Amino acid sequence: MRTEDDFSPDPRKITVRGGVIFNPWVNITASVIITAGLGWLTVWFWGLWREVIDAPAYEDQGLDIAGVLIGVVFAGLATIALFVVTIWLVVWWAKRSGKNRRV
């Protein structure tokens, strides 16, 4: 009986298993692009937060500051989490690629 740890897709071709695409070029590239996009979103939220703080006082400014700060925190945490996932994905593919090498 095969377990999930026995699954070793061929890194030289695209493998589809359970609706998931397994290919290092596709997986790692997608992860890096999404991480960069979330990083950009975090920086954008940070700039928006600075603009709201520096704006002249208005009625709901406190709510706007809190809302944008929540965006900064969650986008930042998501960026860090996806960065860790990207590193894990590279290591996972490195382990799987070693099993499929023919010498």
All heavy atoms as an XYZ file, in Angstrom:
821
protein
N       0.843     -1.190      0.000
C       0.000      0.000      0.000
C       0.882      1.245      0.000
O       1.765      1.400      0.844
C      -0.889     -0.035      1.237
C      -1.787      1.135      1.367
S      -2.824      0.874      2.821
C      -3.858      2.273      2.662
N       0.634      2.127     -0.958
C       1.418      3.360     -1.059
C       0.899      4.402     -0.094
O      -0.293      4.580      0.062
C       1.343      3.920     -2.476
C       2.156      3.124     -3.465
C       2.163      3.797     -4.776
N       3.211      4.820     -4.720
C       3.569      5.567     -5.748
N       2.971      5.426     -6.896
N       4.511      6.438     -5.643
N       1.812      5.082      0.531
C       1.445      6.205      1.381
C       1.754      7.496      0.629
O       2.369      7.486     -0.438
C       2.230      6.177      2.711
O       3.613      6.328      2.423
C       1.972      4.889      3.473
N       1.356      8.594      1.215
C       1.589      9.888      0.570
C       3.081     10.182      0.456
O       3.520     10.865     -0.454
C       0.890     10.990      1.373
C       0.619     12.240      0.589
C      -0.235     12.039     -0.639
O      -1.152     11.200     -0.632
O       0.018     12.727     -1.650
N       3.896      9.658      1.375
C       5.337      9.893      1.316
C       5.990      9.156      0.152
O       7.073      9.508     -0.276
C       5.995      9.449      2.626
C       5.585     10.337      3.787
O       5.225     11.500      3.539
O       5.618      9.862      4.936
N       5.339      8.112     -0.355
C       5.881      7.361     -1.478
C       5.686      8.080     -2.804
O       6.317      7.725     -3.789
C       5.222      5.984     -1.574
C       5.578      5.099     -0.393
O       6.638      5.343      0.206
O       4.791      4.199     -0.085
N       4.796      9.076     -2.842
C       4.517      9.798     -4.079
C       5.749     10.598     -4.477
O       6.256     11.413     -3.727
C       3.312     10.723     -3.899
C       3.030     11.571     -5.102
C       2.723     10.997     -6.317
C       3.074     12.948     -5.013
C       2.459     11.770     -7.427
C       2.807     13.729     -6.108
C       2.498     13.139     -7.317
N       6.250     10.337     -5.659
C       7.442     11.015     -6.151
C       7.235     11.378     -7.620
O       7.572     10.610     -8.512
C       8.655     10.103     -5.979
O       9.816     10.810     -6.293
N       6.682     12.580     -7.884
C       6.448     12.968     -9.270
C       7.757     13.214    -10.008
O       8.767     13.568     -9.424
C       5.642     14.253     -9.141
C       5.997     14.797     -7.811
C       6.288     13.621     -6.944
N       7.709     13.012    -11.303
C       8.875     13.240    -12.148
C       9.015     14.745    -12.386
O       8.121     15.374    -12.944
C       8.702     12.503    -13.478
C       9.944     12.588    -14.351
O      10.930     13.230    -13.936
O       9.914     12.006    -15.450
N      10.134     15.354    -11.961
C      10.290     16.799    -12.133
C      10.482     17.226    -13.584
O      10.392     18.412    -13.892
C      11.526     17.130    -11.290
C      12.260     15.865    -11.153
C      11.249     14.764    -11.240
N      10.726     16.270    -14.480
C      10.934     16.621    -15.885
C       9.636     16.729    -16.663
O       9.638     17.124    -17.821
C      11.855     15.602    -16.531
C      13.264     15.641    -15.961
C      14.050     14.504    -16.497
N      13.412     13.268    -16.051
C      14.014     12.268    -15.454
N      15.303     12.341    -15.243
N      13.373     11.200    -15.073
N       8.513     16.341    -16.038
C       7.235     16.437    -16.739
C       6.168     16.914    -15.765
O       6.380     16.957    -14.555
C       6.836     15.092    -17.339
C       6.579     14.003    -16.333
C       6.183     12.707    -17.015
C       5.821     11.681    -15.943
N       5.273     10.474    -16.507
N       5.035     17.293    -16.305
C       3.930     17.755    -15.480
C       3.095     16.553    -15.063
O       2.636     15.780    -15.898
C       3.071     18.784    -16.235
C       3.903     20.040    -16.505
C       1.822     19.125    -15.447
C       3.187     21.097    -17.304
N       2.924     16.385    -13.756
C       2.127     15.308    -13.203
C       0.887     15.920    -12.574
O       0.989     16.888    -11.816
C       2.923     14.546    -12.112
O       4.151     14.102    -12.665
C       2.133     13.378    -11.572
N      -0.272     15.373    -12.886
C      -1.514     15.834    -12.268
C      -2.018     14.705    -11.380
O      -2.233     13.589    -11.835
C      -2.564     16.213    -13.332
C      -3.851     16.650    -12.656
C      -2.038     17.296    -14.247
N      -2.173     15.016    -10.112
C      -2.670     14.020     -9.164
C      -3.651     14.693     -8.217
O      -3.306     15.662     -7.543
C      -1.521     13.426     -8.363
C      -1.994     12.382     -7.386
C      -0.844     11.740     -6.693
N      -1.338     10.755     -5.745
C      -0.598     10.179     -4.859
N       0.679     10.452     -4.781
N      -1.118      9.303     -4.033
N      -4.867     14.200     -8.193
C      -5.889     14.770     -7.323
C      -6.241     16.204     -7.680
O      -6.580     16.986     -6.808
N      -6.117     16.546     -8.950
C      -6.425     17.904     -9.385
C      -5.312     18.905     -9.136
O      -5.478     20.098     -9.339
N      -4.173     18.442     -8.652
C      -3.031     19.308     -8.363
C      -1.948     19.055     -9.392
O      -1.646     17.917     -9.739
C      -2.485     19.025     -6.941
C      -1.278     19.890     -6.641
C      -3.566     19.227     -5.903
N      -1.356     20.138     -9.879
C      -0.273     20.042    -10.857
C       1.050     19.970    -10.107
O       1.335     20.801     -9.251
C      -0.277     21.256    -11.803
C      -1.561     21.281    -12.616
C       0.948     21.254    -12.697
C      -1.732     22.520    -13.449
N       1.864     18.973    -10.432
C       3.178     18.814     -9.832
C       4.240     18.976    -10.909
O       4.387     18.139    -11.783
C       3.322     17.421     -9.197
C       2.483     17.224     -7.978
C       1.227     16.670     -8.082
C       2.945     17.612     -6.736
C       0.439     16.483     -6.952
C       2.178     17.428     -5.602
C       0.920     16.865     -5.718
N       4.959     20.075    -10.854
C       6.105     20.343    -11.702
C       6.893     21.450    -11.024
O       6.319     22.474    -10.655
C       5.678     20.773    -13.105
C       6.872     21.016    -14.000
O       7.458     22.086    -13.945
N       7.229     20.027    -14.808
N       8.194     21.289    -10.830
C       8.936     22.306    -10.087
C       8.899     23.678    -10.748
O       8.812     24.693    -10.061
C      10.358     21.756    -10.003
C      10.448     20.709    -11.050
C       9.060     20.187    -11.251
N       8.954     23.716    -12.066
C       8.940     25.010    -12.745
C       7.612     25.717    -12.558
O       7.578     26.930    -12.343
C       9.254     24.839    -14.232
C      10.638     24.337    -14.446
C      11.001     23.078    -14.798
C      11.843     25.080    -14.281
N      12.370     22.979    -14.866
C      12.918     24.202    -14.549
C      12.130     26.385    -13.923
C      14.237     24.596    -14.469
C      13.460     26.774    -13.853
C      14.486     25.896    -14.128
N       6.529     24.984    -12.591
C       5.205     25.576    -12.404
C       4.983     25.929    -10.939
O       4.594     27.061    -10.606
C       4.098     24.610    -12.901
C       2.722     25.130    -12.554
C       4.224     24.363    -14.389
N       5.240     24.982    -10.032
C       4.968     25.182     -8.611
C       5.810     26.287     -7.991
O       5.280     27.173     -7.316
C       5.175     23.888     -7.835
C       4.224     22.781     -8.243
O       4.622     21.634     -8.259
N       2.991     23.087     -8.601
N       7.103     26.245     -8.209
C       7.987     27.231     -7.586
C       7.768     28.612     -8.195
O       7.724     29.614     -7.487
C       9.456     26.776     -7.678
C       9.647     25.500     -6.831
C      10.410     27.865     -7.231
C      10.976     24.814     -7.017
N       7.595     28.678     -9.515
C       7.348     29.970    -10.161
C       6.056     30.599     -9.658
O       6.019     31.796     -9.340
C       7.304     29.802    -11.691
O       8.541     29.236    -12.123
C       7.080     31.128    -12.377
N       5.001     29.814     -9.564
C       3.720     30.341     -9.067
C       3.862     30.822     -7.626
O       3.349     31.893     -7.268
C       2.641     29.275     -9.168
N       4.564     30.075     -6.807
C       4.742     30.464     -5.414
C       5.549     31.757     -5.286
O       5.196     32.632     -4.490
C       5.434     29.329     -4.649
O       5.471     29.592     -3.283
N       6.591     31.889     -6.070
C       7.408     33.112     -6.034
C       6.594     34.323     -6.519
O       6.651     35.399     -5.917
C       8.697     32.936     -6.871
C       9.400     34.259     -7.119
C       9.630     31.955     -6.188
N       5.820     34.158     -7.580
C       5.015     35.266     -8.106
C       3.958     35.700     -7.096
O       3.758     36.899     -6.863
C       4.378     34.874     -9.451
C       5.452     34.801    -10.532
C       3.273     35.848     -9.847
C       4.982     34.213    -11.846
N       3.300     34.731     -6.469
C       2.276     35.082     -5.477
C       2.912     35.734     -4.251
O       2.372     36.692     -3.695
C       1.451     33.842     -5.100
C       0.643     33.371     -6.311
C       0.517     34.135     -3.936
C      -0.013     32.024     -6.141
N       4.077     35.249     -3.829
C       4.781     35.861     -2.697
C       5.164     37.300     -3.023
O       4.990     38.196     -2.194
C       6.044     35.054     -2.335
O       5.659     33.707     -2.055
C       6.758     35.636     -1.147
N       5.679     37.539     -4.221
C       6.043     38.899     -4.625
C       4.805     39.795     -4.688
O       4.852     40.957     -4.273
C       6.759     38.877     -5.974
N       3.700     39.250     -5.180
C       2.461     40.028     -5.231
C       1.965     40.397     -3.849
O       1.531     41.542     -3.612
N       2.018     39.464     -2.920
C       1.615     39.774     -1.543
C       2.571     40.767     -0.895
O       2.149     41.629     -0.117
C       1.552     38.494     -0.714
C       0.284     37.684     -0.837
C       0.433     36.346     -0.122
C      -0.900     38.437     -0.274
N       3.861     40.660     -1.208
C       4.826     41.639     -0.695
C       4.524     43.036     -1.213
O       4.560     44.015     -0.449
N       4.192     43.117     -2.505
C       3.823     44.411     -3.079
C       2.557     44.941     -2.416
O       2.458     46.140     -2.114
C       3.620     44.284     -4.589
C       3.177     45.565     -5.211
C       3.962     46.599     -5.612
C       1.831     45.965     -5.459
N       3.189     47.615     -6.110
C       1.875     47.246     -6.022
C       0.596     45.358     -5.271
C       0.730     47.939     -6.379
C      -0.546     46.050     -5.622
C      -0.470     47.323     -6.175
N       1.576     44.078     -2.173
C       0.335     44.483     -1.517
C       0.611     44.999     -0.109
O       0.011     45.993      0.326
C      -0.646     43.309     -1.463
C      -2.011     43.601     -0.856
C      -2.784     44.570     -1.739
C      -2.794     42.314     -0.677
N       1.541     44.365      0.595
C       1.907     44.817      1.940
C       2.515     46.217      1.885
O       2.154     47.089      2.684
C       2.905     43.840      2.586
O       2.330     42.532      2.590
C       3.259     44.249      3.994
N       3.409     46.429      0.950
C       4.031     47.754      0.798
C       2.973     48.796      0.427
O       2.985     49.925      0.932
C       5.168     47.707     -0.250
C       5.674     49.096     -0.601
C       6.301     46.824      0.252
N       2.044     48.416     -0.434
C       0.977     49.343     -0.832
C       0.104     49.708      0.375
O      -0.227     50.877      0.577
C       0.138     48.715     -1.944
C      -0.952     49.608     -2.423
C      -0.827     50.675     -3.268
C      -2.344     49.517     -2.091
N      -2.062     51.249     -3.472
C      -3.004     50.555     -2.767
C      -3.078     48.652     -1.291
C      -4.365     50.761     -2.654
C      -4.439     48.866     -1.190
C      -5.069     49.895     -1.863
N      -0.270     48.697      1.171
C      -1.051     48.970      2.384
C      -0.274     49.868      3.342
O      -0.844     50.738      3.982
C      -1.423     47.671      3.116
C      -2.719     47.065      2.683
C      -2.781     45.717      2.377
C      -3.876     47.812      2.601
C      -3.968     45.134      1.987
C      -5.073     47.241      2.213
C      -5.125     45.901      1.904
N       1.041     49.643      3.453
C       1.866     50.466      4.328
C       1.842     51.934      3.863
O       1.694     52.844      4.675
C       3.304     49.950      4.358
C       4.196     50.751      5.259
C       5.007     51.786      4.904
C       4.333     50.594      6.664
N       5.648     52.273      5.988
C       5.250     51.561      7.104
C       3.772     49.732      7.594
C       5.618     51.689      8.434
C       4.156     49.862      8.919
C       5.059     50.832      9.319
N       1.976     52.147      2.559
C       1.911     53.512      2.030
C       0.550     54.144      2.253
O       0.445     55.332      2.603
N      -0.500     53.360      2.083
C      -1.858     53.850      2.331
C      -2.034     54.206      3.799
O      -2.636     55.230      4.142
C      -2.878     52.790      1.903
C      -4.343     53.181      1.934
C      -4.608     54.351      0.997
C      -5.202     51.987      1.549
N      -1.489     53.381      4.681
C      -1.567     53.642      6.116
C      -0.859     54.954      6.462
O      -1.365     55.767      7.236
C      -0.943     52.464      6.864
C      -1.022     52.547      8.354
C      -2.140     52.555      9.128
C       0.078     52.635      9.254
N      -1.811     52.616     10.455
C      -0.441     52.669     10.563
C       1.457     52.663      9.085
C       0.359     52.744     11.686
C       2.252     52.729     10.216
C       1.702     52.769     11.491
N       0.323     55.169      5.860
C       1.051     56.427      6.107
C       0.256     57.629      5.590
O       0.241     58.677      6.231
C       2.429     56.393      5.427
C       3.388     55.354      5.951
C       3.758     55.507      7.417
N       4.113     56.867      7.761
C       4.042     57.385      8.989
N       3.643     56.638      9.985
N       4.371     58.627      9.225
N      -0.407     57.481      4.434
C      -1.212     58.572      3.892
C      -2.383     58.902      4.804
O      -2.700     60.078      5.016
C      -1.746     58.209      2.512
C      -0.718     58.271      1.414
C      -1.307     57.909      0.059
O      -2.537     58.025     -0.104
O      -0.531     57.501     -0.819
N      -3.041     57.890      5.346
C      -4.191     58.122      6.225
C      -3.735     58.784      7.519
O      -4.402     59.687      8.029
C      -4.935     56.790      6.518
C      -5.994     56.971      7.588
C      -5.563     56.244      5.251
N      -2.590     58.375      8.051
C      -2.081     58.991      9.282
C      -1.708     60.451      9.040
O      -1.984     61.323      9.866
C      -0.858     58.208      9.813
C      -1.312     56.880     10.398
C      -0.090     59.007     10.846
C      -0.181     55.994     10.857
N      -1.093     60.740      7.900
C      -0.624     62.099      7.613
C      -1.712     63.019      7.090
O      -1.489     64.227      6.965
C       0.527     62.047      6.599
C       1.762     61.355      7.168
O       1.880     61.271      8.405
O       2.599     60.877      6.370
N      -2.876     62.471      6.779
C      -3.971     63.296      6.247
C      -4.526     64.209      7.346
O      -4.436     63.889      8.537
C      -5.085     62.395      5.716
N      -5.090     65.357      6.943
C      -5.748     66.207      7.944
C      -6.872     65.422      8.634
O      -7.479     64.537      8.045
C      -6.330     67.358      7.120
C      -5.600     67.338      5.825
C      -5.154     65.928      5.612
N      -7.114     65.765      9.889
C      -8.111     65.036     10.679
C      -9.493     65.088     10.019
O      -9.916     66.119      9.499
C      -8.181     65.616     12.081
N     -10.175     63.958     10.018
C     -11.549     63.868      9.543
C     -12.301     62.889     10.431
O     -11.715     62.208     11.280
C     -11.630     63.506      8.060
C     -10.951     62.219      7.665
C     -11.642     61.011      7.653
C      -9.609     62.207      7.292
C     -11.016     59.832      7.280
C      -8.982     61.038      6.922
C      -9.679     59.851      6.912
O      -9.064     58.694      6.547
N     -13.607     62.787     10.236
C     -14.474     62.089     11.178
C     -14.112     60.624     11.421
O     -14.005     60.190     12.556
C     -15.927     62.179     10.690
C     -16.921     61.640     11.684
C     -18.347     61.826     11.212
O     -18.596     62.683     10.354
O     -19.188     61.087     11.723
N     -13.936     59.846     10.391
C     -13.673     58.418     10.552
C     -12.206     58.055     10.355
O     -11.885     56.912      9.991
C     -14.530     57.619      9.566
C     -15.997     57.627      9.939
O     -16.290     57.804     11.136
O     -16.836     57.441      9.045
N     -11.321     58.954     10.632
C      -9.899     58.697     10.408
C      -9.391     57.540     11.273
O      -8.601     56.721     10.816
C      -9.076     59.953     10.674
C      -7.628     59.815     10.273
C      -6.865     61.119     10.418
O      -7.306     62.025     11.129
N      -5.740     61.215      9.742
N      -9.853     57.453     12.505
C      -9.421     56.367     13.391
C      -9.804     55.001     12.835
O      -9.025     54.045     12.892
N     -11.005     54.895     12.272
C     -11.439     53.633     11.670
C     -10.611     53.305     10.431
O     -10.255     52.139     10.206
C     -12.916     53.702     11.301
C     -13.902     53.703     12.471
C     -15.321     53.923     11.955
C     -13.806     52.421     13.242
N     -10.314     54.323      9.640
C      -9.492     54.099      8.446
C      -8.087     53.641      8.827
O      -7.523     52.720      8.209
C      -9.413     55.368      7.597
C     -10.717     55.692      6.900
O     -11.600     54.815      6.862
O     -10.850     56.824      6.392
N      -7.527     54.271      9.861
C      -6.184     53.874     10.320
C      -6.196     52.427     10.795
O      -5.317     51.633     10.430
C      -5.689     54.834     11.432
C      -5.394     56.209     10.838
C      -4.454     54.268     12.129
C      -5.101     57.277     11.880
N      -7.194     52.078     11.592
C      -7.283     50.701     12.109
C      -7.494     49.703     10.970
O      -6.868     48.637     10.941
C      -8.412     50.594     13.122
N      -8.357     50.042     10.041
C      -8.635     49.135      8.926
C      -7.427     48.894      8.046
O      -7.129     47.750      7.676
N      -6.702     49.945      7.731
C      -5.520     49.793      6.880
C      -4.403     49.090      7.649
O      -3.662     48.280      7.079
C      -5.057     51.161      6.325
C      -3.784     51.026      5.533
C      -6.141     51.774      5.456
N      -4.302     49.341      8.959
C      -3.299     48.642      9.765
C      -3.586     47.140      9.801
O      -2.655     46.328      9.712
C      -3.260     49.207     11.182
C      -2.181     48.624     12.092
C      -0.793     48.836     11.502
C      -2.279     49.236     13.479
N      -4.848     46.767      9.881
C      -5.213     45.354      9.812
C      -4.781     44.769      8.458
O      -4.249     43.664      8.384
C      -6.723     45.167     10.051
C      -7.053     45.455     11.517
C      -7.176     43.766      9.668
C      -8.530     45.548     11.817
N      -4.979     45.530      7.389
C      -4.529     45.093      6.064
C      -3.027     44.905      6.009
O      -2.537     43.927      5.445
N      -2.279     45.824      6.608
C      -0.812     45.720      6.637
C      -0.390     44.462      7.389
O       0.461     43.688      6.914
C      -0.179     46.975      7.302
C       1.292     46.749      7.594
C      -0.361     48.202      6.441
N      -0.988     44.232      8.536
C      -0.608     43.084      9.366
C      -0.915     41.773      8.649
O      -0.055     40.887      8.555
C      -1.311     43.143     10.737
C      -1.160     41.837     11.494
C      -0.779     44.310     11.561
N      -2.133     41.631      8.130
C      -2.496     40.366      7.498
C      -1.757     40.137      6.185
O      -1.351     39.009      5.890
C      -4.017     40.261      7.310
C      -4.716     39.882      8.573
C      -5.440     40.825      9.281
C      -4.630     38.590      9.067
C      -6.082     40.476     10.451
C      -5.264     38.236     10.240
C      -6.000     39.184     10.950
N      -1.563     41.172      5.392
C      -0.802     41.006      4.154
C       0.658     40.680      4.472
O       1.276     39.839      3.809
C      -0.896     42.263      3.295
N       1.209     41.306      5.510
C       2.586     41.010      5.919
C       2.733     39.581      6.415
O       3.685     38.885      6.062
N       1.786     39.131      7.245
C       1.836     37.752      7.737
C       1.665     36.744      6.597
O       2.340     35.711      6.571
C       0.769     37.536      8.808
C       1.018     38.227     10.148
C      -0.195     38.048     11.070
C       2.276     37.721     10.807
N       0.780     37.061      5.659
C       0.582     36.170      4.517
C       1.847     36.113      3.656
O       2.215     35.043      3.152
C      -0.608     36.633      3.676
N       2.526     37.231      3.494
C       3.775     37.259      2.731
C       4.836     36.401      3.399
O       5.509     35.600      2.736
C       4.286     38.708      2.583
O       3.273     39.498      1.955
C       5.564     38.768      1.772
N       4.975     36.547      4.708
C       5.958     35.745      5.440
C       5.614     34.263      5.345
O       6.485     33.426      5.105
C       6.040     36.207      6.907
C       6.650     37.608      6.972
C       6.853     35.228      7.756
C       6.519     38.283      8.325
N       4.331     33.935      5.522
C       3.909     32.532      5.456
C       4.179     31.946      4.071
O       4.676     30.822      3.949
C       2.426     32.415      5.798
N       3.868     32.695      3.033
C       4.087     32.175      1.683
C       5.571     32.104      1.344
O       5.993     31.239      0.578
C       3.337     33.004      0.653
C       3.068     32.293     -0.660
C       2.378     30.960     -0.426
C       2.204     33.137     -1.549
N       6.379     32.970      1.933
C       7.828     32.876      1.762
C       8.333     31.561      2.352
O       9.138     30.861      1.740
C       8.515     34.077      2.427
C       9.996     34.102      2.246
C      10.556     34.430      1.027
C      10.839     33.788      3.298
C      11.929     34.445      0.845
C      12.216     33.800      3.139
C      12.762     34.128      1.912
N       7.826     31.207      3.531
C       8.198     29.932      4.165
C       7.719     28.762      3.306
O       8.442     27.779      3.114
C       7.625     29.854      5.596
C       7.785     28.461      6.187
C       8.286     30.898      6.493
N       6.511     28.861      2.777
C       5.978     27.804      1.908
C       6.840     27.659      0.657
O       7.093     26.539      0.197
C       4.506     28.080      1.542
C       4.034     27.192      0.413
C       3.623     27.906      2.765
N       7.296     28.757      0.106
C       8.153     28.711     -1.084
C       9.460     27.983     -0.781
O       9.905     27.142     -1.562
C       8.446     30.129     -1.604
O       7.206     30.777     -1.899
C       9.312     30.103     -2.844
N      10.058     28.276      0.360
C      11.292     27.581      0.747
C      11.014     26.097      0.948
O      11.778     25.244      0.479
C      11.899     28.210      2.020
C      12.406     29.610      1.694
C      13.015     27.342      2.586
C      12.825     30.410      2.896
N       9.909     25.759      1.618
C       9.542     24.361      1.811
C       9.327     23.668      0.468
O       9.736     22.528      0.282
C       8.270     24.271      2.666
C       7.777     22.881      2.815
C       8.188     21.951      3.719
C       6.796     22.241      1.998
N       7.510     20.779      3.513
C       6.647     20.924      2.467
C       6.017     22.645      0.923
C       5.761     20.021      1.896
C       5.134     21.748      0.351
C       5.019     20.457      0.838
N       8.700     24.368     -0.471
C       8.436     23.800     -1.790
C       9.731     23.512     -2.538
O       9.864     22.463     -3.172
C       7.563     24.768     -2.600
C       6.976     24.279     -3.899
C       6.041     23.113     -3.647
C       6.216     25.421     -4.567
N      10.692     24.402     -2.449
C      11.988     24.173     -3.089
C      12.667     22.947     -2.485
O      13.196     22.094     -3.209
C      12.885     25.425     -2.972
C      14.313     25.119     -3.361
C      12.323     26.564     -3.805
N      12.634     22.837     -1.160
C      13.242     21.677     -0.496
C      12.502     20.401     -0.877
O      13.118     19.369     -1.159
C      13.249     21.889      1.041
C      13.653     20.619      1.768
C      14.174     23.034      1.413
N      11.172     20.448     -0.905
C      10.371     19.280     -1.269
C      10.716     18.799     -2.674
O      10.916     17.621     -2.907
C       8.882     19.631     -1.166
C       7.968     18.470     -1.322
C       7.552     17.626     -0.345
C       7.323     18.032     -2.528
N       6.698     16.694     -0.864
C       6.532     16.917     -2.208
C       7.340     18.479     -3.852
C       5.775     16.240     -3.155
C       6.578     17.800     -4.781
C       5.809     16.698     -4.436
N      10.812     19.745     -3.611
C      11.156     19.367     -4.978
C      12.595     18.872     -5.075
O      12.902     17.985     -5.868
C      10.912     20.512     -5.946
C       9.531     20.450     -6.498
C       8.511     21.306     -6.251
C       9.005     19.455     -7.380
N       7.390     20.895     -6.913
C       7.663     19.764     -7.618
C       9.528     18.322     -7.982
C       6.848     18.996     -8.430
C       8.713     17.552     -8.794
C       7.385     17.895     -9.010
N      13.485     19.427     -4.281
C      14.875     18.955     -4.307
C      14.955     17.499     -3.843
O      15.697     16.703     -4.419
C      15.751     19.840     -3.428
N      14.182     17.153     -2.820
C      14.153     15.759     -2.350
C      13.564     14.843     -3.415
O      14.057     13.749     -3.647
C      13.327     15.647     -1.074
C      14.000     16.202      0.140
C      13.094     16.045      1.337
C      13.688     16.656      2.567
N      12.773     16.538      3.713
N      12.474     15.272     -4.057
C      11.814     14.439     -5.063
C      12.657     14.306     -6.326
O      12.656     13.282     -6.971
C      10.443     15.008     -5.442
C       9.415     15.059     -4.336
C       9.277     13.721     -3.651
N       8.203     13.655     -2.704
C       8.313     13.879     -1.409
N       9.451     14.258     -0.894
N       7.282     13.729     -0.605
N      13.387     15.343     -6.658
C      14.218     15.304     -7.865
C      15.369     14.337     -7.700
O      15.795     13.700     -8.651
C      14.762     16.691     -8.180
O      13.701     17.568     -8.489
N      15.889     14.216     -6.503
C      17.000     13.304     -6.246
C      16.609     11.854     -6.427
O      17.390     11.030     -6.880
N      15.348     11.512     -6.122
C      14.884     10.125     -6.270
C      14.714      9.725     -7.720
O      14.791      8.556     -8.059
C      13.530      9.960     -5.566
C      13.623      9.954     -4.076
C      12.234      9.709     -3.497
C      12.267      9.714     -1.999
N      10.934      9.496     -1.423
N      14.469     10.692     -8.586
C      14.172     10.388     -9.978
C      15.384     10.472    -10.897
O      15.257     10.272    -12.096
C      13.074     11.313    -10.501
C      11.728     10.970     -9.908
O      11.404      9.803     -9.756
N      10.971     11.990     -9.551
N      16.536     10.797    -10.362
C      17.730     10.910    -11.204
C      18.199      9.537    -11.624
O      18.297      8.623    -10.832
C      18.837     11.628    -10.475
C      18.561     13.076    -10.312
C      19.779     13.791     -9.827
N      19.410     15.187     -9.625
C      19.880     15.943     -8.687
N      20.781     15.481     -7.852
N      19.487     17.179     -8.565
N      18.530      9.420    -12.884
C      19.060      8.159    -13.396
C      20.549      8.366    -13.686
O      20.936      9.256    -14.416
C      18.325      7.764    -14.667
C      16.851      7.617    -14.458
C      16.220      6.898    -15.617
N      14.802      7.127    -15.749
C      13.878      6.599    -14.976
N      14.214      5.868    -13.976
N      12.604      6.821    -15.184
N      21.375      7.535    -13.111
C      22.813      7.691    -13.267
C      23.366      6.587    -14.138
O      22.959      5.499    -14.176
C      23.529      7.680    -11.900
C      25.003      7.893    -12.080
C      22.925      8.723    -11.003
